[in-house]
């Protein structure tokens, strides 16, 4: 069962994402998504399913990305679903900023955790 502190749960899940990214663990990142999860990268096709998500993130890491910083701005819960709005920073080796932007995540409670 997910806790009643939705914002804290989402931030904790983002901490797991950032830690997996820092370890260059694309497979670990993929497990943080639901089995039917999707990524909507700009100027690209939809990336759907854990295998495709793992491949996407591995490709980003292979291009030199070493760190992802996620900063939650807003979280709104709707039962077993939540919506997060935030800002991100992607970094390459040496801490060089390669991209910054904003994001929206639709979270789903799955197996007692938010994914």
C-alpha positions as CSV (number, residue, x, y, z in Angstrom):
1,X,0.0,0.0,0.0
2,X,1.3,3.5,-0.9
3,X,1.6,6.0,2.0
4,X,-0.7,8.9,2.5
5,X,2.1,11.4,1.8
6,X,1.9,11.5,-2.0
7,X,4.5,14.2,-2.6
8,X,7.1,12.4,-0.4
9,X,6.4,9.2,-2.3
10,X,6.9,10.8,-5.6
11,X,10.1,12.5,-4.5
12,X,11.4,9.2,-3.1
13,X,10.7,7.5,-6.5
14,X,12.5,10.3,-8.2
15,X,15.5,9.8,-5.9
16,X,15.5,6.1,-7.0
17,X,15.5,7.2,-10.7
18,X,18.4,9.7,-10.1
19,X,20.4,7.1,-8.3
20,X,19.9,4.5,-11.0
21,X,20.8,7.0,-13.7
22,X,24.0,7.9,-11.8
23,X,24.9,4.2,-11.7
24,X,24.2,4.0,-15.4
25,X,21.6,1.3,-14.7
26,X,19.2,1.5,-17.6
27,X,17.6,-1.8,-16.6
28,X,17.0,-0.4,-13.1
29,X,15.4,2.7,-14.5
30,X,13.1,0.7,-16.6
31,X,11.8,-1.2,-13.5
32,X,10.6,2.2,-12.1
33,X,8.0,2.4,-14.9
34,X,4.8,0.4,-15.0
35,X,4.8,-2.6,-17.4
36,X,2.9,-0.5,-19.9
37,X,4.8,2.8,-19.2
38,X,5.6,5.2,-22.0
39,X,8.2,7.9,-22.6
40,X,7.3,10.8,-24.9
41,X,10.7,12.2,-25.9
42,X,10.6,15.4,-28.1
43,X,11.0,15.0,-31.8
44,X,10.8,11.2,-31.5
45,X,8.3,8.3,-31.5
46,X,6.6,7.1,-28.4
47,X,8.8,4.7,-26.4
48,X,6.5,2.1,-24.9
49,X,7.1,-0.8,-22.5
50,X,10.0,-1.6,-20.2
51,X,12.3,-3.1,-22.8
52,X,12.0,-0.1,-25.1
53,X,12.4,2.3,-22.1
54,X,15.5,0.4,-21.0
55,X,16.9,0.7,-24.5
56,X,16.1,4.4,-24.7
57,X,17.9,5.2,-21.4
58,X,20.8,3.0,-22.3
59,X,21.2,4.9,-25.5
60,X,21.2,8.2,-23.6
61,X,23.8,6.9,-21.3
62,X,25.9,5.6,-24.2
63,X,25.8,9.1,-25.6
64,X,27.5,10.3,-22.4
65,X,24.7,11.3,-20.1
66,X,25.8,10.6,-16.5
67,X,23.3,12.3,-14.3
68,X,19.6,13.3,-14.2
69,X,18.3,15.9,-11.7
70,X,14.6,15.9,-11.1
71,X,12.9,18.7,-9.2
72,X,9.3,18.3,-8.3
73,X,7.2,21.4,-8.6
74,X,3.7,20.1,-8.1
75,X,2.0,16.8,-7.4
76,X,-1.8,16.2,-7.6
77,X,-3.3,12.8,-6.7
78,X,-6.4,11.2,-8.2
79,X,-6.8,7.9,-6.4
80,X,-4.5,5.3,-7.9
81,X,-3.1,7.9,-10.3
82,X,-1.0,11.0,-9.7
83,X,0.3,13.8,-11.9
84,X,3.7,15.4,-11.3
85,X,5.0,18.6,-12.9
86,X,8.7,19.2,-12.6
87,X,12.0,20.5,-14.0
88,X,14.9,18.4,-15.1
89,X,18.6,18.9,-15.7
90,X,20.7,16.3,-17.6
91,X,24.5,16.2,-17.2
92,X,27.4,14.6,-19.0
93,X,30.8,13.7,-17.7
94,X,32.4,16.4,-15.6
95,X,29.0,17.7,-14.6
96,X,28.5,19.6,-17.9
97,X,24.8,20.5,-18.4
98,X,23.6,19.0,-21.6
99,X,19.9,19.8,-21.3
100,X,17.3,21.4,-19.1
101,X,13.6,21.5,-19.3
102,X,10.2,20.6,-17.8
103,X,8.3,17.4,-17.6
104,X,4.9,16.0,-16.7
105,X,4.7,12.4,-15.3
106,X,1.5,10.4,-14.9
107,X,2.2,8.1,-11.9
108,X,0.2,4.9,-11.2
109,X,0.2,2.9,-8.0
110,X,1.4,-0.6,-8.8
111,X,2.3,-3.2,-6.2
112,X,2.2,-0.7,-3.4
113,X,4.6,1.8,-5.0
114,X,4.3,4.7,-7.4
115,X,5.6,4.0,-10.9
